[in-house]
Amino acid sequence: MTTLISSAPDSVMPDMTLDNRDGDCASGFVKLLEAMDQIQPGQLMAVLSRDPASRRELQEWTGRAGHDLLEARTSGPFWRREFTYLIRKGG
C-alpha cells in the first residue's frame, strides 16, 4: 500500500512524503509521479521504500527529470532494509 503523508520524521521537513514501504515498485513510481505534480519547483519530496533497487532507479529518474536527489539513507537490518530519499523538485 502506498500512502502520502504530509511530513517526514527527520529534522528536514519535506513538503510531502510518499510512503511506499508496503507497495510495489511500479505502483510506487506512478504515485511518485502524481505526488511530484502536487508540489512546486524547489519544494522537497521524501520517499520511503523497502525496494533495494529504489536508489539506482531514483538516481537515474531524478537526473533525467531535472530533479535533485539530495539524500539517500539506508536503515534497518539487512533482512528488513528501509530506504529514505529526499528529492528537490526541479524547475
C-alpha positions as CSV (number, residue, x, y, z in Angstrom):
1,M,0.0,0.0,0.0
2,T,1.3,3.5,-0.9
3,T,0.4,6.4,1.4
4,L,1.1,10.1,1.1
5,I,1.7,11.8,4.4
6,S,2.4,15.5,5.0
7,S,5.8,15.4,6.6
8,A,8.8,13.2,7.3
9,P,10.0,12.4,10.9
10,D,13.5,14.0,10.5
11,S,14.9,17.5,11.1
12,V,14.4,18.4,7.4
13,M,10.8,18.8,6.8
14,P,9.8,17.9,3.3
15,D,6.7,19.4,1.7
16,M,5.3,15.9,1.1
17,T,6.3,12.4,1.9
18,L,5.5,9.3,-0.2
19,D,5.5,6.1,1.9
20,N,5.9,3.2,-0.4
21,R,7.4,0.7,2.1
22,D,4.5,-1.7,1.7
23,G,3.9,-1.1,-2.0
24,D,5.5,-2.5,-5.2
25,C,7.9,-0.5,-7.3
26,A,5.7,0.0,-10.3
27,S,2.7,1.5,-8.4
28,G,5.0,3.4,-6.2
29,F,6.6,5.1,-9.2
30,V,3.2,6.1,-10.6
31,K,2.3,7.5,-7.1
32,L,5.7,9.4,-7.1
33,L,4.9,11.0,-10.5
34,E,1.5,12.0,-9.3
35,A,2.9,13.4,-6.0
36,M,5.6,15.4,-7.8
37,D,2.9,17.1,-9.8
38,Q,1.4,18.3,-6.5
39,I,4.5,20.2,-5.3
40,Q,6.1,23.3,-6.7
41,P,9.7,23.6,-8.1
42,G,12.2,23.9,-5.2
43,Q,9.9,22.1,-2.8
44,L,11.1,18.8,-1.1
45,M,9.6,15.3,-1.5
46,A,10.6,12.5,0.8
47,V,10.3,8.9,-0.4
48,L,10.2,5.9,1.9
49,S,10.8,2.4,0.3
50,R,11.9,-1.1,1.1
51,D,12.9,-1.8,-2.6
52,P,16.7,-2.3,-2.8
53,A,16.6,-1.1,-6.4
54,S,15.0,2.2,-5.5
55,R,18.3,4.0,-5.0
56,R,19.5,3.3,-8.5
57,E,16.1,3.9,-10.0
58,L,15.6,7.2,-8.2
59,Q,19.1,8.4,-9.1
60,E,18.5,7.7,-12.8
61,W,15.0,9.2,-12.8
62,T,15.9,12.4,-10.9
63,G,18.8,13.0,-13.3
64,R,16.5,12.5,-16.4
65,A,13.6,14.5,-14.9
66,G,15.7,17.5,-13.8
67,H,15.2,17.0,-10.0
68,D,17.9,16.8,-7.4
69,L,18.4,13.7,-5.2
70,L,19.6,15.4,-2.1
71,E,19.8,12.5,0.3
72,A,19.7,8.7,0.2
73,R,19.8,6.8,3.5
74,T,19.5,3.2,4.4
75,S,18.4,1.9,7.8
76,G,17.4,-1.4,9.5
77,P,18.8,-4.9,9.4
78,F,19.7,-6.4,6.1
79,W,16.5,-8.6,6.0
80,R,14.3,-5.6,6.6
81,R,16.1,-2.6,5.0
82,E,14.4,0.7,4.6
83,F,15.5,3.4,2.3
84,T,14.7,7.1,2.7
85,Y,15.3,9.7,-0.1
86,L,15.0,13.4,-0.2
87,I,14.3,14.9,-3.6
88,R,14.1,18.6,-4.6
89,K,11.8,19.3,-7.5
90,G,13.4,21.0,-10.4
91,G,12.1,23.9,-12.3
